[in-house]
Amino acid sequence: MVQAAEPVDGTTTHLEEVTVTGTREKQSLSETPSSVGIIKGETLQENKPTHPSQVISQVPGAAVAVTNGEGHTTSIRQPFTTAPVYLFLEDGIPIRSTGFFNHNALYEIDIPQSGGVEVIRGPGTALYGSDAIGGVVNVLTRTPPTQAEATVSGEAGSFGWWRLLADGGNASGNDSWRADLNLTHADGWRNSTDYDRQSGVARWDRAVDANAVLKTVFAFSLIDQQTGANSPLTRNDYYDNPTKNYLPIAYRKVNAFRLSSAYEGESGNDLISITPYVRDNSMDLLPSYTLNFDPTVFTDENQSFGVMAKWRRDFPEAMRARLIVGTDVDVSPGGHEEDALNVNTTGSAPSRQFNSYTTAARVYDYDVTFRGVSPYVHGEISPSENWRIIGGLRYDYLTYDFSNHFGGSPIQVPAYGFVGTRYYGQAGDTDVHFNHLSPKLGATYALDSDTHAFVAYNHGFRVPSQSQLFRPSFGSSAAAADALMQSALGLKPIKADQVELGLRGAAGKVTYDVAIYDLKKRDDIVSQRDPVTTFTQTVNAGKTDHRGLEVGAGTPIAAGFRVDVAATYARHTYTDWVTTTANFSGKDMESAPREIANTRLTWQPASKGPRVQLEWVHLGSYWLDAANTQKYPGHELFNLRANWPVAGDVSVFGSIYNLADRRYADSASLSNNQQVLSPGLPRSFYAGVEVKW
């Protein structure tokens, strides 16, 4: 990834960049046989993003769309989706356990105050395990300062948005530390879409001796938001009444706490790393996305106790060989309580308005503990000066220990309003086990000092989440609910295989990063009708193909000016996809634009001087349904950002998003054979002051 704010003296080249995500070790990007996008901490501090979508799209092949607040759907070598096909990390540690995936995981991290973001496009399970099919997003905490410093910034913007960011740190002897605090509020531009966030990070680094360090990180996020911000509207309301919200009763409350302490010590050619961690996550959710067919409210809670341990040995005299052997262990007990709702509404779908609700009956109440033991091996060797060959293998043994407080009989909820009688299938107490091998193989080749090529094969997988196994869809009868539950308990991991070729380097003043890939998924989960019982069941029967070309490039074009581009052309196809409703094999996948591009023109005459950036975001058209009957036409957005030092350590900054005030959709689909669109943010203004000491 080429950054918009390259040093103006040109002393740093693209190939000198270092990644810590590609191999879990600091490694030159030129010797990493995978597509890694790097968003530097300086870019985050200058842009001060109000949503992850404002920076992730600077990586070719990666995009994030807004749902509500800082919620998001993600597209990394996949269509825009909320499915658990991405792995989100903080300093290399998963934000959540495999069994308790949250597609909004990026809002549990304080991205504006982080030290950078690295994005691996494509499978990463050979190092990181389940869920890393489409990609891995690793958010890095900031290194503590070597002397006392502090920064405070206050911002305000359109639609009642404001934010206070404060950070500071110091060092003394062998110790250094820093702390960050983020307080954010928004009234929301649509009706009943308030949002509040309090988050923080504290990091303490200690030099145990000359060759060993201890890094301890504590992070938390408290989020309270009304989630109707992504409420889709009919076309008439989308154009004429975009602030309308059909789903004002929906909400989400998240509490997330993480503590880790990473020890890393070197002795000669050996390194030992041990990172114990704990996590505590809870979420209260009245989901907007199920209100029209299965209105419920639920609470998910889980804790995690884990350790990531590895031993590394370098063989500098033997073709620069390196061997890494490690094990990840995760024990995550949790629980799920869910109540069916009786909802009071007016109108009919797709413009049904939800006004209030009462609790009808508890339909799920269970405890489930996820356990994972995952040893892995990673090796590197350079048979010649130009070649670097990397291989790895990981074995995952993953289990769910399930205990149901209701036993095994379906729960019936009587019909109410537009919702018919519902039956919720129940599993008896059980254990579910999975084991899987994930290989990888890759090589880099230095064509010359400025040009490096790579080729790689990566395998990925994800096991079903606890909700996919133990909380299937409701049935119209007790027998149908039982059939859905039994088929859910039989689900297997989804698997993916990817081959990619890449070229990165510099040609004169132009730096570039190009990748072409073919990613095939199999055993995906689809709903099919049993030919004997005629009941609907969930089975591993889907196959999809994902092929694309990704290009990142940047160059200075005049004194103080540079242009950067991140562009993608991809096609996502159902190769074998037969459901209860139709055969979609050969069709393009919905919510899968073929073209995504981000172009930035930056003026910055000096590295610490004023900066102005104009950004053009292009999103191509995409199908609204799997049958490929109707399309969203895509959109073009322009954004403007500026930073300006005014006196000493005081600076002002501001941004205008959707500069042309275009009507566009954050997401779009079909409902009752009608187009429904979630309107994106209109033109909005933000401005702030930052003071440093």
Secondary structure, DSSP 8 states (H G I E B T S, - for coil): ---TT--TT--S-GGG-EESSSSSS-EEGGG--SEEEEEEHHHHHHH--SSTHHHHTTSTTEEEEE-STT-EEEEESS-SB-SS-EEEEETTEESS-GGG--TTGGGGS-GGGSSEEEEEES--HHHH-TT-SSEEEEEE-----SS-EEEEEEEEEGGGEEEEEEEEEEEETTEEEEEEEEEEEE--SSTT--EEEEEEEEEEEEEEETTEEEEEEEEEEEEEEEGGGG--EEHHHHHH-TT--S-TT-EEEEEEEEEEEEEEEEETTEEEEEEEEEEEEEEEEE-GGGTTT--EEEEEEEEEEEEEEEEEEEETTTTTEEEEEEEEEEEEEEEEEEEEEEEEEES-TTS-EEEEEEEEEEEEEEEEEEEEEEEEEEEEE-SSSSEEEEEEEEEEEEEEEEEETTTTS-EEE--BTTB--EEE----SEEEEEEEEEEEEEEEEEEETTEEEEEEEEEEEE---HHHHHS---BSSHHHHHHHHHHHHT---EEEEEEEEEEEEEETTEEEEEEEEEEEEEEEEEEEE-TTT--EEEEEEEEEEEEEEEEEEEEEEETTEEEEEEEEEEEEEEEE-B-SS-B-TTSB-TT--SEEEEEEEEE-SSTTS-EEEEEEEEE--EESSTT---EE--EEEEEEEEEEEEETTEEEEEEEESTT----EEEEEEETTEEEEEE---SEEEEEEEEE-
